[in-house]
Amino acid sequence: MDATGSRQPPSARPAPEPGRANRLSPMRFVVGFGVVALLGDFVYEGARSVVGPYLATLGASAAVVGVVTGAGEAVALVLRLASGPLSDRTRRPWPITIAGYAITMVAVPLLAATQLLWQAVLAVVGERFGKAVRSPAKATMLAAASAGIGRGRAFSIQEALDQIGAVAGPLLVAGMVALSGYRLGFAVLAVPGAVALVVLALLRRAVPRPEAYESGPARPASSAGGAASRWRFSRRFWGYGAFTALTMLGYATFAVLAFHLQVRHVLPSYQIPIVYAVAMGVDALAALGSGWVYDRIGLRGLIVLPVLAAVVPVLSFSTSAGLVWLGAVVWGAAMGIHESTMKAAVADLVPADRRGTGYGLFTTVYGLAWLAGSAVIGVLYGVSVGAVIVFVVVVQAVALAAFLPLVLRQR
């Protein structure tokens, strides 16, 4: 479109730079990035499947595990408040994305060398920092590619592919823990991490300009109103952010759930990452399903999310192995919706030239809520499981109430 908002004819659009044309179709680009995400999830989801029990072996309490893992998620999400606008300003998403992946792929294997709790905490938070660096830039590239194939479809395919790695990683780690302990489990993850960086470099060469997948070139960010205008978004965007934050406030990290399984001896240590792998497999299927639903009925498909989240503590904090496995299924289904459809919706709620900033703001709210919720759930767990259940159910009921105005406005 031109400055007046009118669509430019094809002949008026700038031609791609010579020698810099994209060599992959949008769908192939999405699938290619899915392969990168698959390898990435192999690494960091493999590690996250045992972080809670590993921290427990270093002397951490349930509250410490909740705070540390919640802080890690907050770092992964809140720091996007800086990396998102940086992606918008520089219009160079590739270097930012590659740097973020590199940080994560170094931090995870370093867990194998940690001897003290504070060292492990630094590695855990460092892995999440890499996520913070790359995610907004990566999301803007996927959003551009999704323009012609459907937001829900593109983001759900991406999530489903990376969850293959999220299943395989914990299974490998489970085998290593059974064979030799946690340290070997972390060390072997250096191999898929190195492969992920190679594939990412090849994808960058094949698709130098992801923004060209849009129907026209992205408009430059408007300077009207100064920098403050970049932070202004619609009331619908903020309402959606509030709903998301409430769902995360009552949503435990898997590390806290795994801590429960370890200290209550509900399952053998080597089975805990297998539980996580099952959750990630369900995550992939839920992502595909919710993406399909989103492309057809929009935000209304998210009404199931608070219900799923409310059921999790009832099942996952049980001392029955059968209920714990069922809880992993429910937890994974909710996570699949969070990681795919909720991201797809943001691309439709913010202007194209401010997607990085929009994702940064959205995930800041999301991350702070998850940090607070994880800390509260960890503390309440030390009181009683019943206290955790009451807290989660009340919060998710409030989230459901916050969701209704979004549905009414959509109609």
C-alpha positions as CSV (number, residue, x, y, z in Angstrom):
1,M,0.0,0.0,0.0
2,D,1.1,3.6,-0.5
3,A,1.1,6.4,2.1
4,T,-2.7,6.9,1.6
5,G,-3.4,3.3,2.4
6,S,-4.3,2.4,-1.2
7,R,-3.0,-0.9,-2.6
8,Q,-0.2,-0.5,-5.1
9,P,-0.4,-2.3,-8.4
10,P,2.2,-5.1,-8.8
11,S,4.3,-2.9,-11.1
12,A,4.6,-0.2,-8.5
13,R,6.0,-2.5,-5.8
14,P,9.8,-2.5,-5.3
15,A,11.5,-5.4,-6.9
16,P,13.5,-7.7,-4.7
17,E,17.2,-6.9,-4.5
18,P,19.2,-8.7,-7.2
19,G,20.4,-12.0,-6.0
20,R,18.4,-11.8,-2.9
21,A,15.1,-13.3,-3.9
22,N,13.5,-16.0,-1.7
23,R,14.0,-19.5,-3.1
24,L,11.4,-21.2,-1.0
25,S,7.6,-21.0,-1.1
26,P,5.9,-19.6,2.1
27,M,4.8,-23.2,3.0
28,R,8.3,-24.5,2.6
29,F,9.7,-21.7,4.6
30,V,7.3,-22.5,7.4
31,V,8.2,-26.1,7.3
32,G,11.9,-25.3,7.1
33,F,11.6,-23.1,10.2
34,G,9.7,-26.0,11.8
35,V,12.7,-28.2,11.3
36,V,14.9,-25.6,13.1
37,A,12.3,-25.4,15.9
38,L,12.2,-29.2,16.0
39,L,16.0,-29.4,16.6
40,G,15.8,-26.4,19.0
41,D,13.0,-28.0,21.1
42,F,15.0,-31.3,21.1
43,V,17.7,-29.4,23.0
44,Y,15.8,-27.1,25.4
45,E,12.7,-29.2,26.0
46,G,14.9,-32.2,26.6
47,A,16.7,-30.1,29.3
48,R,13.5,-28.6,30.7
49,S,11.9,-32.0,31.2
50,V,14.4,-32.7,34.1
51,V,15.3,-29.2,35.3
52,G,12.9,-29.4,38.3
53,P,14.2,-32.8,39.6
54,Y,17.8,-31.7,38.8
55,L,17.5,-28.5,40.8
56,A,16.1,-30.7,43.6
57,T,19.3,-32.8,43.7
58,L,21.2,-29.5,44.2
59,G,19.1,-28.6,47.2
60,A,16.3,-26.5,45.8
61,S,12.8,-26.5,47.4
62,A,9.5,-26.4,45.6
63,A,9.3,-22.6,46.1
64,V,12.8,-22.2,44.6
65,V,12.0,-24.4,41.6
66,G,8.8,-22.4,41.0
67,V,10.7,-19.0,41.3
68,V,13.6,-20.1,39.2
69,T,11.6,-21.6,36.4
70,G,9.1,-18.8,36.5
71,A,11.9,-16.3,36.4
72,G,13.3,-18.1,33.4
73,E,10.0,-17.9,31.6
74,A,9.7,-14.3,32.5
75,V,13.2,-13.6,31.1
76,A,12.2,-15.5,27.9
77,L,9.1,-13.3,27.6
78,V,9.7,-10.0,29.3
79,L,13.0,-9.2,27.5
80,R,11.1,-9.4,24.3
81,L,10.0,-5.9,25.2
82,A,13.4,-4.9,24.0
83,S,14.1,-7.5,21.3
84,G,10.7,-6.9,19.6
85,P,11.2,-3.2,19.0
86,L,14.8,-3.9,18.0
87,S,13.6,-6.2,15.3
88,D,11.1,-3.5,14.1
89,R,13.7,-0.8,14.0
90,T,16.5,-2.7,12.3
91,R,14.3,-4.6,9.9
92,R,17.0,-7.3,10.2
93,P,15.3,-10.3,11.8
94,W,17.8,-12.9,10.7
95,P,20.9,-11.8,12.8
96,I,18.7,-11.4,15.9
97,T,17.1,-14.9,15.4
98,I,20.4,-16.6,14.8
99,A,22.0,-15.0,17.8
100,G,19.1,-16.1,20.1
101,Y,19.4,-19.7,18.9
102,A,23.1,-19.7,19.4
103,I,22.8,-18.5,23.1
104,T,20.3,-21.3,23.8
105,M,22.4,-24.0,22.2
106,V,25.4,-23.1,24.3
107,A,23.6,-22.6,27.6
108,V,21.9,-26.0,27.7
109,P,24.9,-28.3,27.4
110,L,26.6,-26.2,30.1
111,L,24.2,-27.6,32.6
112,A,26.2,-30.8,32.4
113,A,29.2,-28.9,34.0
114,T,27.3,-27.2,36.9
115,Q,28.1,-28.2,40.4
116,L,26.2,-25.6,42.5
117,L,22.6,-24.5,42.5
118,W,23.5,-20.9,41.4
119,Q,25.4,-22.2,38.4
120,A,22.5,-24.3,37.3
121,V,20.2,-21.3,37.8
122,L,22.4,-19.1,35.5
123,A,22.3,-21.8,32.8
124,V,18.5,-22.2,33.1
125,V,17.9,-18.5,32.8
126,G,20.5,-18.1,30.1
127,E,18.7,-20.7,27.9
128,R,15.5,-18.6,28.3
129,F,17.4,-15.4,27.5
130,G,18.3,-16.9,24.1
131,K,14.5,-17.5,23.6
132,A,13.8,-13.8,24.5
133,V,16.3,-12.6,21.9
134,R,15.1,-14.6,18.9
135,S,11.3,-15.0,19.4
136,P,9.9,-11.7,18.2
137,A,12.1,-11.6,15.1
138,K,11.2,-15.2,14.3
139,A,7.5,-14.6,14.9
140,T,7.5,-11.6,12.5
141,M,9.1,-13.7,9.7
142,L,6.5,-16.5,10.3
143,A,3.7,-14.0,10.3
144,A,4.8,-12.6,6.9
145,A,4.9,-16.2,5.5
146,S,1.5,-17.0,7.0
147,A,-0.2,-14.2,5.0
148,G,-1.2,-16.4,2.2
149,I,-1.7,-19.8,4.0
150,G,-3.6,-18.8,7.1
151,R,-2.3,-17.6,10.5
152,G,-3.6,-20.5,12.4
153,R,-2.4,-23.0,9.9
154,A,1.2,-21.6,9.7
155,F,1.7,-21.2,13.4
156,S,0.1,-24.6,14.2
157,I,2.4,-26.4,11.6
158,Q,5.3,-24.7,13.2
159,E,4.3,-25.7,16.7
160,A,3.5,-29.3,15.6
161,L,6.9,-29.7,14.0
162,D,8.9,-28.3,16.9
163,Q,6.9,-30.6,19.3
164,I,8.4,-33.6,17.5
165,G,11.7,-32.4,18.9
166,A,10.0,-31.7,22.2
167,V,9.0,-35.4,22.3
168,A,12.3,-36.8,21.1
169,G,14.5,-34.7,23.4
170,P,12.9,-35.8,26.7
171,L,13.0,-39.4,25.5
172,L,16.7,-39.2,24.8
173,V,17.3,-37.5,28.1
174,A,15.2,-40.2,29.9
175,G,17.5,-42.8,28.4
176,M,20.6,-40.9,29.5
177,V,19.3,-40.4,33.0
178,A,18.5,-44.1,33.3
179,L,22.0,-44.9,32.0
180,S,24.3,-42.5,33.7
181,G,22.4,-39.6,35.4
182,Y,21.4,-36.0,34.6
183,R,24.8,-34.7,33.4
184,L,25.0,-37.1,30.5
185,G,21.5,-36.1,29.6
186,F,22.4,-32.5,29.3
187,A,25.7,-33.1,27.5
188,V,24.4,-35.1,24.6
189,L,22.1,-32.2,23.7
190,A,25.1,-30.3,22.3
191,V,24.8,-32.4,19.1
192,P,21.2,-31.5,17.9
193,G,22.0,-27.9,19.0
194,A,24.9,-27.7,16.6
195,V,22.8,-29.2,13.8
196,A,20.1,-26.7,14.4
197,L,22.5,-23.8,13.9
198,V,23.7,-25.3,10.6
199,V,20.1,-25.7,9.3
200,L,19.2,-22.2,10.4
201,A,22.2,-20.8,8.4
202,L,21.0,-22.7,5.3
203,L,17.5,-21.4,5.7
204,R,18.7,-17.9,6.0
205,R,20.6,-18.3,2.6
206,A,17.4,-19.7,1.0
207,V,15.1,-17.0,2.3
208,P,17.0,-13.7,2.8
209,R,13.8,-11.5,2.7
210,P,10.8,-13.2,4.5
211,E,8.9,-9.9,4.5
212,A,8.6,-10.3,0.7
213,Y,6.0,-13.1,1.3
214,E,3.5,-10.4,2.2
215,S,1.2,-9.3,-0.7
216,G,3.1,-6.0,-0.8
217,P,6.2,-4.5,0.9
218,A,5.8,-3.7,4.6
219,R,5.3,0.0,5.2
220,P,8.0,1.8,7.2
221,A,7.0,2.5,10.8
222,S,5.3,5.8,11.1
223,S,7.1,8.6,12.9
224,A,3.9,10.4,13.9
225,G,3.6,10.9,17.6
226,G,7.3,9.9,18.2
227,A,8.5,6.7,19.9
228,A,5.5,6.6,22.2
229,S,3.1,5.9,19.3
230,R,4.9,2.6,18.7
231,W,3.5,1.3,22.1
232,R,-0.1,2.2,21.3
233,F,-2.3,-0.7,20.4
234,S,-6.0,-1.4,20.3
235,R,-8.2,-2.0,23.3
236,R,-8.9,-5.5,21.8
237,F,-5.2,-6.2,21.9
238,W,-4.9,-5.3,25.5
239,G,-8.0,-7.2,26.4
240,Y,-6.6,-10.2,24.7
241,G,-3.4,-9.7,26.7
242,A,-5.2,-9.5,30.0
243,F,-7.1,-12.8,29.2
244,T,-3.8,-14.5,28.3
245,A,-2.1,-13.2,31.5
246,L,-4.9,-14.6,33.7
247,T,-4.7,-18.0,32.1
248,M,-0.9,-18.1,32.7
249,L,-1.3,-16.8,36.3
250,G,-3.0,-20.1,37.1
251,Y,-0.8,-22.3,35.0
252,A,2.1,-24.2,36.6
253,T,5.4,-24.8,34.8
254,F,6.2,-28.4,34.2
255,A,9.2,-28.1,36.5
256,V,6.9,-27.6,39.5
257,L,4.8,-30.6,38.4
258,A,8.0,-32.7,37.9
259,F,9.3,-31.6,41.4
260,H,6.1,-33.0,42.9
261,L,6.6,-36.3,41.0
262,Q,10.2,-36.5,42.3
263,V,9.8,-35.6,46.0
264,R,6.6,-37.6,46.4
265,H,8.1,-40.6,44.6
266,V,5.0,-40.8,42.4
267,L,7.1,-42.0,39.5
268,P,10.7,-43.2,39.1
269,S,13.1,-40.4,38.0
270,Y,13.7,-41.8,34.5
271,Q,9.9,-41.8,33.8
272,I,9.5,-38.0,34.5
273,P,11.0,-36.9,31.2
274,I,8.8,-39.5,29.5
275,V,5.7,-37.8,31.1
276,Y,7.0,-34.6,29.6
277,A,7.4,-36.2,26.2
278,V,3.8,-37.4,26.2
279,A,2.7,-33.8,27.1
280,M,4.7,-32.5,24.2
281,G,3.2,-35.0,21.8
282,V,-0.3,-33.9,22.9
283,D,0.9,-30.3,22.5
284,A,1.6,-30.9,18.8
285,L,-1.8,-32.4,18.1
286,A,-3.6,-29.7,20.1
287,A,-1.7,-27.0,18.2
288,L,-2.8,-28.4,14.8
289,G,-6.4,-28.7,16.0
290,S,-6.6,-25.3,17.6
291,G,-4.9,-23.6,14.5
292,W,-7.6,-25.2,12.3
293,V,-10.3,-23.9,14.6
294,Y,-8.8,-20.4,14.8
295,D,-8.8,-20.0,11.0
296,R,-12.5,-20.8,11.0
297,I,-14.0,-19.2,14.1
298,G,-11.3,-16.9,15.4
299,L,-10.8,-16.2,19.2
300,R,-14.0,-18.1,20.1
301,G,-12.0,-21.3,19.9
302,L,-9.9,-20.3,22.9
303,I,-12.8,-20.7,25.3
304,V,-11.6,-24.2,26.2
305,L,-8.2,-22.9,27.5
306,P,-9.2,-21.8,31.1
307,V,-11.2,-25.1,31.5
308,L,-8.1,-27.2,30.6
309,A,-5.8,-25.1,32.9
310,A,-8.2,-25.5,35.8
311,V,-8.2,-29.3,35.6
312,V,-4.4,-29.6,35.5
313,P,-3.6,-29.3,39.3
314,V,-6.4,-31.7,40.2
315,L,-4.7,-34.4,38.1
316,S,-1.0,-33.5,38.0
317,F,-0.6,-33.0,41.8
318,S,-2.2,-36.3,42.5
319,T,-0.2,-39.3,44.0
320,S,-1.9,-41.6,41.5
321,A,0.3,-42.5,38.6
322,G,-2.7,-42.9,36.3
323,L,-4.0,-39.4,37.1
324,V,-0.6,-37.9,36.7
325,W,-0.3,-39.3,33.1
326,L,-3.8,-37.9,32.4
327,G,-2.7,-34.6,33.8
328,A,0.2,-34.6,31.4
329,V,-2.2,-34.9,28.5
330,V,-4.3,-32.0,29.7
331,W,-1.3,-29.9,30.4
332,G,0.1,-30.6,27.0
333,A,-3.2,-29.7,25.3
334,A,-3.3,-26.3,27.0
335,M,0.3,-25.7,26.2
336,G,-0.3,-26.4,22.5
337,I,-3.0,-23.8,22.3
338,H,-0.8,-21.3,24.1
339,E,2.2,-21.9,21.9
340,S,0.4,-21.8,18.5
341,T,-3.0,-20.2,18.3
342,M,-2.3,-17.4,20.8
343,K,0.7,-16.3,18.8
344,A,-1.3,-16.5,15.6
345,A,-3.9,-14.1,17.0
346,V,-1.3,-11.5,17.9
347,A,-0.4,-11.2,14.2
348,D,-4.0,-10.3,13.5
349,L,-4.3,-7.8,16.3
350,V,-1.3,-5.5,15.6
351,P,-0.2,-3.6,12.5
352,A,2.3,-5.4,10.3
353,D,5.1,-2.8,10.7
354,R,4.9,-3.2,14.5
355,R,4.6,-6.9,14.9
356,G,7.9,-7.2,16.8
357,T,6.8,-4.6,19.3
358,G,3.4,-6.2,19.6
359,Y,4.8,-9.6,20.3
360,G,7.2,-8.1,22.8
361,L,4.4,-6.3,24.7
362,F,2.1,-9.3,24.6
363,T,4.8,-11.7,25.9
364,T,5.9,-9.3,28.6
365,V,2.4,-9.4,30.1
366,Y,2.3,-13.2,29.5
367,G,5.7,-13.7,31.1
368,L,5.2,-11.6,34.2
369,A,1.9,-13.4,34.8
370,W,3.6,-16.8,34.5
371,L,6.4,-15.8,36.8
372,A,3.9,-14.6,39.5
373,G,1.8,-17.7,39.0
374,S,4.7,-20.1,39.2
375,A,6.0,-18.5,42.3
376,V,2.6,-18.6,44.0
377,I,1.9,-22.2,43.0
378,G,5.3,-23.2,44.3
379,V,4.7,-21.5,47.7
380,L,1.2,-22.9,48.0
381,Y,2.4,-26.4,47.2
382,G,4.4,-26.1,50.4
383,V,1.2,-25.5,52.2
384,S,-1.1,-28.0,50.6
385,V,-2.1,-29.3,47.2
386,G,-5.7,-28.2,48.0
387,A,-4.5,-24.6,48.3
388,V,-3.0,-24.9,44.8
389,I,-6.2,-26.3,43.3
390,V,-8.3,-23.5,44.9
391,F,-6.0,-20.8,43.6
392,V,-5.8,-22.2,40.0
393,V,-9.6,-22.7,39.7
394,V,-10.4,-19.2,41.0
395,V,-7.9,-17.6,38.6
396,Q,-9.1,-19.5,35.6
397,A,-12.7,-18.6,36.4
398,V,-11.7,-14.9,36.3
399,A,-9.9,-15.6,33.0
400,L,-13.0,-17.1,31.6
401,A,-15.0,-13.9,32.6
402,A,-12.3,-11.7,30.9
403,F,-12.6,-13.8,27.8
404,L,-16.4,-13.2,27.2
405,P,-16.0,-9.5,26.1
406,L,-13.5,-10.6,23.4
407,V,-16.1,-13.1,22.1
408,L,-18.9,-10.6,22.1
409,R,-16.8,-8.0,20.2
410,Q,-15.9,-10.6,17.6
411,R,-19.5,-11.2,16.9
